[in-house]
Amino acid sequence: MEASPNPQPGDPVAPPPPANAPPPDVIIVGFGLPGRFVAEILDARKLPYCVIELNPTNAKSIAACKKHVVCGDARDPALLRQAGIESARFLAVTLPDERIVLEVLQIARSLNPNVRMMARCNYTSTGIKAEKAGAFAVVIEEQIVALEFAKLISSNL
């Protein structure tokens, strides 16, 4: 299957994995810096994963690196199924938009009650909501920034 020169969300950007390929252990939603770091760990451990990327140009670049990717909105249950959510062990939602993160967590939980979910959130209040939506781990940006500022001020006094 040939990727189109101007892919659109939902278009195939790479051939599906071979029929004998193992289903992904992990689904990574978003392939910005956090998603790429997750992928690097999985590559090093040779664990199969699938990336869900909304931006068609980015998805095409990911596919060019021979990574399993589906292009589209991770809030779409059909797209999550295409990525392998029903058998995935982990879901890493690395998007910067908290509202979308919470929606993806809720939809993913409805499709696979056993998936272990990790989420990125900006604020502690949203992190609490992510935990209530089923995330076992939440990376909260304001807390990380606070810790870094505390380290900086402590080391420079």
SULGIDA-V186126 format. One record per backbone hydrogen bond with DSSP energy under -1.0 kcal/mol. NH is the residue of the N-H (numbers start at 1). CO is the residue of the C=O. If there is no record, write none. Layout:
# SULGIDA-V186126
nh: {NH/NH}
co: {CO/CO}
This chain:
# SULGIDA-V186126
nh: {10/11/21/25/26/27/28/29/30/36/37/38/39/40/41/42/43/44/45/46/47/50/51/52/53/59/60/61/62/63/64/66/67/70/72/76/80/81/82/83/85/87/88/89/90/91/92/93/94/101/102/103/104/105/106/107/108/109/110/111/112/115/116/118/119/120/121/127/128/129/130/131/132/133/134/135/136/137/139/141/142/144/145/146/147/148/149/150/151/152/153/154/155}
co: {71/8/18/48/48/90/50/92/52/32/33/34/35/36/37/38/39/40/41/43/42/26/68/28/70/55/56/57/58/59/60/63/62/51/53/73/76/77/78/79/80/84/84/25/25/116/27/118/29/97/98/99/100/101/102/103/104/105/106/107/108/112/89/91/137/93/139/123/124/125/126/127/128/129/131/130/117/117/119/121/122/140/141/142/143/144/145/146/147/148/149/150/151}
